[in-house]
Amino acid sequence: MKVSKLMTDDVITAAPESSLYDVAQLMKENDIGFLPIVYEGRLEGVVTDRDLVLRGYAEKKPESAPVKTVMTTDVITVEKDTTVDETARVMAKNQVRRICVTDHGKLMGVCAIGDLAVENNFDNEAQFALSKISHRHRAQL
């Protein structure tokens, strides 16, 4: 099965020039902690609530600063035709819980670790990816 069958395709996004405040409000209103940053349909980066705190507020950036100043630009992605198995491997290898799904750079959706476990057939892939991610995080503590 392709990742495009499991991903969330109605993704909330922001533009690189969106303010830190506006992005934080968008995350709050939608109860999300991860936001792809898109310009003219192309994935430019991602920002997490942690990025806002550590790269934004902890660095004393004003709430009016553009989100592009704190976003991660080296984004791990998979193409829409990537298999679910390969997506799980990429997520595990890169220690990510969410991955952007693209079509030649254009954002198509986001696949979260929970999406892999939605159907019983993919419990093993989700469990594998999560165990690799969790193991790395415990080792760093």
Backbone bond lengths (Angstrom), bond angles and torsions (degrees), N, CA, C in turn:
res aa  C-N    CA-C-N  psi(-1)  N-CA   C-N-CA  omega(-1)  CA-C   N-CA-C  phi
1 M - - - 1.449 - - 1.530 109.23 -
2 K 1.312 115.70 143.55 1.463 122.53 179.58 1.525 110.38 -84.82
3 V 1.322 115.90 149.03 1.464 121.34 179.82 1.531 111.30 -62.01
4 S 1.304 117.54 -27.71 1.464 121.00 -179.65 1.527 112.46 -62.60
5 K 1.338 117.32 -20.52 1.468 121.06 178.29 1.537 111.73 -79.00
6 L 1.339 117.55 -22.61 1.466 121.29 -177.10 1.520 114.14 -106.53
7 M 1.320 117.13 -20.20 1.463 120.60 -173.97 1.521 112.06 -67.04
8 T 1.305 114.96 159.86 1.458 121.84 169.95 1.513 106.53 -85.89
9 D 1.328 116.66 124.39 1.463 118.12 -177.64 1.525 113.89 -106.87
10 D 1.310 117.31 -5.66 1.469 119.87 175.96 1.531 108.71 -100.24
11 V 1.325 114.90 63.50 1.452 123.08 -172.69 1.526 110.91 -82.21
12 I 1.312 114.49 135.18 1.460 120.82 173.81 1.518 106.72 -81.59
13 T 1.326 116.44 131.77 1.455 121.73 -177.81 1.526 109.89 -131.68
14 A 1.316 114.68 170.30 1.467 121.42 173.95 1.522 107.91 -136.58
15 A 1.316 115.73 163.45 1.463 122.14 177.53 1.525 109.54 -91.49
16 P 1.326 117.83 154.93 1.466 121.09 -179.62 1.532 113.87 -57.19
17 E 1.320 117.21 -28.74 1.465 120.86 -179.01 1.532 113.26 -87.22
18 S 1.327 117.93 -3.50 1.469 120.91 176.97 1.528 108.96 -59.43
19 S 1.316 116.05 143.01 1.465 119.80 -179.10 1.524 111.28 -74.99
20 L 1.318 115.70 156.98 1.459 120.63 176.03 1.524 109.85 -56.99
21 Y 1.329 116.44 -40.47 1.463 120.53 179.57 1.529 110.70 -62.22
22 D 1.327 117.26 -47.81 1.462 120.63 -178.76 1.533 111.60 -62.23
23 V 1.311 116.81 -38.97 1.460 120.91 178.75 1.527 109.96 -66.87
24 A 1.329 116.43 -43.31 1.468 120.18 177.86 1.525 110.24 -61.23
25 Q 1.310 117.77 -41.58 1.467 121.41 178.20 1.527 111.04 -64.38
26 L 1.319 116.62 -41.52 1.467 121.53 178.69 1.529 110.13 -61.36
27 M 1.322 115.98 -42.15 1.471 119.94 177.87 1.526 110.56 -64.76
28 K 1.315 116.71 -43.06 1.464 120.61 -179.62 1.527 110.90 -63.58
29 E 1.326 116.84 -48.99 1.466 121.89 -177.37 1.528 112.26 -61.28
30 N 1.322 116.63 -31.66 1.464 120.81 -176.17 1.527 113.51 -106.05
31 D 1.332 116.36 4.63 1.466 122.70 178.49 1.526 111.45 51.84
32 I 1.340 114.75 52.41 1.460 121.38 179.30 1.526 109.19 -129.27
33 G 1.311 116.26 156.59 1.454 121.27 179.31 1.517 112.50 -123.54
34 F 1.324 116.33 11.60 1.465 122.91 -175.91 1.524 107.53 -143.30
35 L 1.315 116.26 129.96 1.455 119.72 -176.01 1.528 110.53 -141.19
36 P 1.334 117.71 118.59 1.459 119.50 173.41 1.533 109.76 -69.09
37 I 1.315 115.38 142.93 1.456 122.04 177.26 1.525 106.70 -107.38
38 V 1.320 114.65 121.03 1.460 121.13 -170.25 1.526 110.07 -126.57
39 Y 1.326 115.51 139.23 1.458 121.66 174.32 1.519 107.50 -129.09
40 E 1.329 116.28 119.77 1.467 123.20 -178.42 1.530 111.77 50.38
41 G 1.344 115.70 42.76 1.459 122.05 176.13 1.518 115.16 85.02
42 R 1.325 116.62 -14.64 1.469 120.80 -177.71 1.524 110.58 -92.16
43 L 1.316 115.64 138.33 1.453 121.88 178.27 1.526 109.03 -72.37
44 E 1.325 115.89 119.00 1.468 121.57 -179.95 1.525 111.86 -101.48
45 G 1.329 116.25 -25.63 1.457 120.73 -178.31 1.512 109.91 174.19
46 V 1.330 115.21 -173.95 1.457 121.41 174.52 1.527 107.88 -137.94
47 V 1.311 115.00 155.93 1.455 120.21 175.88 1.523 107.69 -135.92
48 T 1.320 115.10 141.18 1.458 121.33 176.64 1.520 108.79 -115.24
49 D 1.324 115.34 165.83 1.455 118.51 175.88 1.526 110.48 -59.92
50 R 1.317 116.22 -33.43 1.470 121.07 177.25 1.532 111.02 -64.74
51 D 1.344 117.09 -40.34 1.471 120.73 176.37 1.523 110.81 -59.28
52 L 1.327 116.08 -42.71 1.466 119.81 179.54 1.525 111.25 -59.08
53 V 1.319 115.73 -41.23 1.464 120.06 -178.68 1.523 111.27 -73.71
54 L 1.336 117.31 -54.38 1.463 120.43 -172.63 1.524 114.49 -75.07
55 R 1.331 116.98 -42.24 1.467 119.80 -177.79 1.524 112.72 -93.66
56 G 1.320 115.28 -15.96 1.461 119.56 -178.66 1.508 112.03 -103.17
57 Y 1.310 116.26 -83.36 1.455 121.21 -173.10 1.522 113.23 -64.39
58 A 1.319 119.17 -39.74 1.471 121.31 179.48 1.534 111.43 -67.59
59 E 1.322 116.33 -23.96 1.463 121.46 176.62 1.526 111.16 -94.07
60 K 1.333 115.98 9.50 1.474 123.76 177.35 1.527 113.83 60.26
61 K 1.332 115.07 34.20 1.460 118.56 174.45 1.526 107.80 -75.96
62 P 1.309 118.14 141.77 1.468 119.74 178.61 1.526 111.03 -69.80
63 E 1.316 115.55 153.88 1.469 118.96 -179.61 1.521 111.91 -63.60
64 S 1.311 117.17 -16.81 1.461 121.22 178.08 1.534 112.91 -85.59
65 A 1.335 117.85 -6.14 1.472 121.06 179.78 1.524 109.82 -62.05
66 P 1.323 116.99 144.04 1.468 118.92 178.56 1.529 111.60 -69.30
67 V 1.316 115.46 144.34 1.459 120.88 -177.96 1.528 112.01 -61.89
68 K 1.314 117.97 -23.74 1.468 120.12 179.19 1.524 111.71 -61.11
69 T 1.333 117.92 -18.76 1.466 120.65 179.74 1.527 112.59 -78.04
70 V 1.319 117.88 -13.48 1.472 120.78 -179.58 1.524 113.08 -123.77
71 M 1.320 118.18 -6.85 1.462 120.37 -175.46 1.523 111.46 -74.14
72 T 1.314 115.17 156.95 1.453 122.65 172.87 1.521 107.23 -86.49
73 T 1.313 116.30 126.15 1.468 119.68 -178.18 1.525 112.64 -101.10
74 D 1.308 117.10 -20.21 1.462 121.91 179.09 1.530 107.95 -89.59
75 V 1.324 115.73 72.46 1.456 122.39 -170.95 1.524 110.98 -87.16
76 I 1.337 114.95 132.27 1.460 121.01 174.39 1.527 106.81 -80.07
77 T 1.315 116.73 125.99 1.462 121.59 -179.15 1.526 110.23 -133.41
78 V 1.322 114.78 165.24 1.463 121.83 167.75 1.520 106.97 -131.06
79 E 1.297 115.43 152.56 1.462 120.33 176.49 1.527 109.72 -77.71
80 K 1.307 116.87 155.73 1.471 122.11 -175.26 1.520 113.69 -59.43
81 D 1.323 118.21 -24.29 1.464 121.67 -179.23 1.527 113.30 -91.77
82 T 1.331 117.65 4.81 1.461 121.40 178.61 1.522 109.00 -67.69
83 T 1.324 116.28 141.86 1.464 119.27 178.97 1.531 109.92 -72.36
84 V 1.311 114.93 159.42 1.459 121.31 177.24 1.528 110.12 -61.85
85 D 1.337 116.99 -40.69 1.466 121.10 178.69 1.527 110.72 -59.54
86 E 1.325 116.56 -47.99 1.463 120.25 -179.28 1.528 110.91 -66.32
87 T 1.320 117.37 -37.80 1.462 120.63 177.08 1.523 110.56 -59.88
88 A 1.323 117.05 -43.96 1.470 121.39 177.99 1.523 110.41 -61.63
89 R 1.325 116.76 -40.22 1.473 119.87 179.43 1.532 110.80 -65.49
90 V 1.327 116.80 -42.35 1.468 120.82 179.55 1.531 110.14 -64.29
91 M 1.317 116.68 -42.11 1.459 120.51 178.64 1.524 111.04 -63.00
92 A 1.320 116.38 -43.77 1.477 120.92 179.68 1.526 110.64 -64.97
93 K 1.299 116.54 -47.44 1.465 121.29 -177.94 1.524 111.41 -59.87
94 N 1.323 116.34 -39.08 1.469 121.16 -175.51 1.524 113.76 -97.22
95 Q 1.343 115.93 3.01 1.467 121.37 175.93 1.532 112.48 58.30
96 V 1.340 116.43 44.48 1.463 120.69 178.90 1.524 110.45 -118.03
97 R 1.306 115.83 144.41 1.465 122.14 179.42 1.527 112.07 -95.93
98 R 1.327 115.85 -14.76 1.465 121.83 178.13 1.518 107.86 -137.42
99 I 1.319 115.58 143.50 1.461 119.00 179.97 1.519 109.10 -137.79
100 C 1.319 115.55 136.76 1.460 120.32 178.14 1.524 108.90 -80.02
101 V 1.311 114.41 138.59 1.461 122.11 178.91 1.524 106.67 -106.61
102 T 1.318 115.71 125.85 1.456 120.13 -174.56 1.525 111.68 -124.69
103 D 1.313 114.13 166.54 1.458 122.74 170.75 1.519 105.59 -129.48
104 H 1.326 115.77 94.78 1.469 122.41 -177.40 1.531 111.83 53.68
105 G 1.320 116.32 47.28 1.459 121.90 176.05 1.518 115.06 93.12
106 K 1.317 117.39 -16.59 1.464 120.84 178.76 1.528 108.99 -86.82
107 L 1.318 116.76 129.64 1.462 120.80 -179.54 1.517 110.58 -67.57
108 M 1.338 115.32 126.10 1.458 121.15 178.20 1.524 111.63 -108.06
109 G 1.353 116.24 -28.35 1.453 120.35 -178.06 1.514 111.12 174.17
110 V 1.327 114.41 -174.03 1.466 121.75 178.02 1.519 107.55 -132.74
111 C 1.324 115.50 137.46 1.459 121.44 175.34 1.521 107.31 -114.52
112 A 1.314 116.23 122.93 1.463 122.16 177.18 1.517 108.53 -102.42
113 I 1.313 114.80 159.99 1.463 119.97 -179.24 1.529 110.64 -55.13
114 G 1.335 116.91 -35.99 1.458 120.79 178.63 1.523 112.95 -65.02
115 D 1.338 116.67 -30.01 1.463 120.15 178.68 1.525 110.94 -64.19
116 L 1.330 116.46 -31.65 1.466 120.35 -179.86 1.520 111.35 -67.71
117 A 1.329 115.96 -25.81 1.466 120.22 -177.16 1.523 113.00 -96.78
118 V 1.324 117.49 1.75 1.462 120.93 -177.28 1.518 111.51 -58.29
119 E 1.318 115.23 -42.91 1.463 119.28 178.96 1.521 108.28 -105.16
120 N 1.300 117.04 140.35 1.464 121.98 -176.98 1.524 112.82 -53.64
121 N 1.310 117.31 -30.89 1.458 120.62 -178.03 1.523 112.68 -62.10
122 F 1.341 116.80 -21.68 1.453 119.49 -173.79 1.519 113.10 -109.43
123 D 1.326 117.31 10.85 1.459 120.51 178.07 1.518 111.95 -56.85
124 N 1.331 117.12 -41.44 1.459 120.26 -178.44 1.522 111.76 -64.91
125 E 1.337 118.07 -41.13 1.458 121.29 179.15 1.520 110.56 -64.35
126 A 1.323 116.82 -44.37 1.463 120.61 179.61 1.514 110.17 -65.01
127 Q 1.312 116.65 -42.48 1.458 121.08 -179.86 1.527 110.32 -63.70
128 F 1.325 117.20 -42.36 1.462 121.59 178.33 1.526 110.67 -61.07
129 A 1.334 116.31 -50.63 1.469 120.19 -178.41 1.519 110.93 -61.66
130 L 1.330 116.62 -46.16 1.457 120.09 -178.49 1.525 111.23 -64.62
131 S 1.320 117.57 -39.04 1.465 119.49 179.90 1.522 110.71 -64.89
132 K 1.316 117.73 -38.30 1.468 120.94 178.27 1.527 110.83 -67.97
133 I 1.325 116.59 -41.14 1.455 120.88 179.22 1.524 110.26 -66.75
134 S 1.311 116.51 -47.99 1.463 121.52 -178.50 1.514 111.50 -64.79
135 H 1.324 117.85 -38.95 1.455 121.44 -179.60 1.524 110.26 -61.46
136 R 1.308 117.48 -43.51 1.463 122.14 -179.64 1.522 109.68 -64.26
137 H 1.331 117.30 -43.37 1.460 120.46 -178.24 1.537 110.97 -66.22
138 R 1.318 118.15 -39.05 1.471 120.44 178.20 1.521 110.37 -65.89
139 A 1.324 116.63 -38.09 1.463 120.57 -179.17 1.520 111.90 -66.12
140 Q 1.325 116.83 -29.16 1.461 120.80 -178.81 1.529 111.74 -80.80
141 L 1.331 118.02 -16.95 1.455 120.28 -177.73 1.467 112.68 -75.38
